[in-house]
Amino acid sequence: MSATTSSATSTTITPPATTTTKTSTLRSSGLIARPHACTFDKWFGPNKNVRLREFGDLSAIAKAPIIPGFPSVSLTSILTAGYLAEQLELPLIGVISSPLFPPRCVLDRGRPCHPIRIFGDARLVVIMCEFKLEPPELAAAVCEAMFDFSARHQSSMIITVEGDPSKKPTDDDGFAIQNLLFVSTSSIFTAKMSEVGHQPLENGLISGMTGLILAEGPLCDVEVACLLCPCNPMYPEAYSAVAVVNAIAHFLTDIRIDTSQLEQKARTLQQQVTNLLKAESMSKRPAPSSFMYA
């Protein structure tokens, strides 16, 4: 274990003496591989309390689109971002941290990480967050860090995902989504979504990180878009993620994304929810009247 020295103002972590190497990849004394050496380190926000660190040479991700997954009224954005990162086997290329974040560690394929991680390569960049960003000042600082990342790497577009709890998309087969709503500053994205029947949202209010990204995007000279999918607490959000991933795959034609595993997960979750709803319905039925015969 590495020795840790604490003071009232800072914490210094001394690396193990055995980790010296001539390459940019460091390894701990255990079985967990550390990421590449930090190549970018910058603090953001009016009080400089949000930190962005990047690992390795990221020249290959130039112009790659970004898909952020921040939790909001639904978990669809997290499911979408996580599935894309897993299916495309995107490597960890950065983290966002802050002393104001909840103190926690996410284990990702056996590797300890900060709750906000950045995965990506030349095809796609995915930002995953495991908690709601509060207060608004903290969300704004994270948004600032993301747009700095986008500008330096010349990202072609930022595609956000948001749930729409006002919709209840059910049919005879259970929970199925045919059409999404979308908003975008890109005419190309708009045309591609219209090809498959998705409808543009002309009036409304989008709050949270998604709303902040959409509002700041045009001011930061980057194309932005949002896919709004129906969500309902009584139905599995994996179906929403399937619809979103299919829409993204239609737009990013040079990326092959297999949704079969996500669809199977959705069907499994749907069956579990259906069974729970049936059990709850049976428990609420009135007991049958008793009769006495003479």
N, C-alpha and C positions, 0 to 999 in steps of 0.2 A: 504493500500500500504506500502511496505517496504521503510525505509529511505535509501537514497543513498548519500554517501559522496565521492566527487571527488577531486583528486589532480592532479598535473602535471604528475605523474608517474603511478598512480594506481587508481582503482575504487573498493571500498569496499561496498558490499551489506549486510545490516543488516537484517536478517530474522525477521518476525513478532514474537512477544513474545508469541503468542498463538499456535505456531506450535510445541511445545515440545511434544514428544510421546515416548513410550517405544519400539515401533517397528521400523523397518528400513524404513518404508514408511512414508513420510511427506506429509502433505496437506496444500495447500495455503488457504488464507482466502476466496477465491472465489470458483468456481465450478470445477476448473481444478486440477486434481490429479498430483502431482509432481512424478517424477520417484523415484526409490529406492535411498538410500544414495549412494554417489559416493564411489566406492571401489577400483578404480584405476585411477591415475591421472599422466600423464607424457607428457613432451614437446619433440618435435622432430624437426629435421632440423639443419643445421649448426649454425643458429642463434636462435634456440629453439623458433620458432614462430608458430608451429603447435601443438595443444594440443589434446590429446586423453583422454577421461574420460569414465569409464565403471560403470554400475550400478548393484548392487546386486551380488549375488553368481552366477557366470557363469560357475561353474564346469560342468553343464549339457551339455554345448555346445562343450565339448571336441570332437575333430575329425570331427565336422560338416563342410561340405564344405561351401565355401564363394562365393557369387555372387555379385560383385560390379557393381553398376549402375552409371557410369560417362558419362555425355553428350559428344558427339564427332561430327562426321559428321552426325549423326542421333540421334533420341531420343529413338531408340529401346531398348538400355540398360536400360534406366530409366523406360520405360513402362514395360519391363520384370521384373526388380527388384521390382517395385511398385506393380505389379500384384501378384507376388509370396508372398510378405510380406502381402498383403491383403488377398489372398486366404488361406494362411496357418495361418493367424492371429498371426503373429510373434510379440512378445513384444519388446518394445524399450529397448536395453541393453547398449547403448553407443552413444556418439556424438564425432565428431571431429570439432574443432573450431580453429580460428586464428584471430588475429587483422588485418591480411592482407586480410581476406575474405570480400566480399561485405557485408555491414551491412544489414542484413535481417533476418526475422523470418519465418519459415514454420509452418503453422497450420496443424497438422496431427490429424484427428479425434477430433478436438477441443483442441488439446494440442499444445502449442507453443514449437518449437524445433529449433535447429541449422540446417542450410541447409544440413549438412552432418550428417546423422543419421545411426545408426547400429541397425538392428532388428535381432532377432534370438532365437532359442531354440535348442534342441538336434538334430532336423532334418536338419536345414539349417540356415545360417547366410546371411543376405542381407545388403549391404551398399548402401545407396542412397545419391546422390549428386544432387543439383538443379542448379548448375552453372558450367561453364568451368573453370578448374583450370589453372590459368596463374599468373605469368610466370612459366617457367619450374622448377625453384628452389622450388616453392611452391608445384607443383605437386610431385616433388621428396620427399619432406618432408611428404606429405600425404601418399605417397606410402610406405615410411619408417614406418610410424605409422601403416599402414595396415599389413605389414609383421611382425611387432612386435606383433600385435594382433594375427596374424595367428600362429606364433611360440609359444606364451604362451599358446594358446588354442589347439595346435596340430591339426590345420585344415587339413583335408584330401586332400583338393584341392581348388584352386581358379579358378572359371570359369568366364571368361570375355565375353562380347558381343560387337561386333563392326559392324557397317554398311558398306556396300560396294556400294558406289554410282555409280560405273562403270557398275552395272547390272541393267537391266530393266525387271524384271520377270513378263510379262503379258501373259495372254492366253484368250481363248474365254469367260471365266467366270469373267474377270477383273483381279485383282491383286491376284495372287496365287503363293506361294512358295513351291516347291517340295524338293529341295536340298539346303543344306548349305555347305559352306566351313568351315574347322576347322583346328586348329593347337593345338597340345598338347604334353606334356612331358610324358603323361600317356598312357601306352599300353592298359590298360583297357578301358579308354575313347575312344581311337582310334578305338578299336574293336567294341564298342557299337555304335559309330557314323557310322561306315562302315556298320553295320547291316541294317541300315535304309536308306542307299544310299547317305549319306553325304560324301563329297570328301575332302581329306586332301590337305592343301595348302603347297606347297613345296618351292616356291620362292615368295618373295614379301617384302613390307615394311609396317609395321603397326606402326602408330605414336600415340602420345597422351598418356593418362594414360594406355590404353590397351597395347600399345607397351612397356611401361616402366614396367608394371606388368609381361609381358611375358619374358622380358629380365632379370629381377631381380629374378624371381621365381626359376630357376635352381640354382642360387647362394645362395638362402636362404633356400635350402633344402625343398621345397614344390612343389608339382605337380601343374602345371598351364595348362589352356586350353583357347582357344578362339573360339567362334562361330561367323562366319562372314555371315551376312545375306544381301541379296540385299535390297537396299533402293533407293527411288526415290522421290524427292520433290513433284511430281505430284500425288503420291499415298499414302494412309494412312499407317503409320508405324506400326499400330496395327497388320497388317497381318504378318509383320516381327516378331513381338513379339510373335504371336501365334506359328510360326514355331520354334522359339528359345525355348519357353516354352515346346513345345512337345518334342524337342530334349533333353532338360534337364530332363524331366519326364522319357524319355526312359533310361537315364543314372542313375538317382536316383530312382531305382525301388521300394524302400521302402516308397516313398512319393507319395500320390495320389493328383494330380493337375487337377482341372476341368478348361478347357479353354473355356467353352461355353459362359461365359460372355464376355471374350476377343474377341471371334469370332463374337459375336453379335455387339460389339463395332466396330470391323473392318468393318463389312458389312454396318453399319450405316455410318461410315466415308467414305467408298467407294462410297456409293450412293450420299453423299453430294459432293464429289470431282467430280463424273461423271456429276452431274447436273451443277456444276460450269464450267466444261470444255465444256459442250454443250452450255451453255449460252455465254461463251467467244467465241466459234466457230461461233455462230450465229451473234454475234456483229461484227465479222471481215468479214462477207460476204459482197461483193460489192452490192450496191443498184441496183435494176433492171433498165434496160434502159427504158426510156420513149418513147412512140411512139405517133406521131400526125397523125391523119387520115384526109384526105381532103374530 
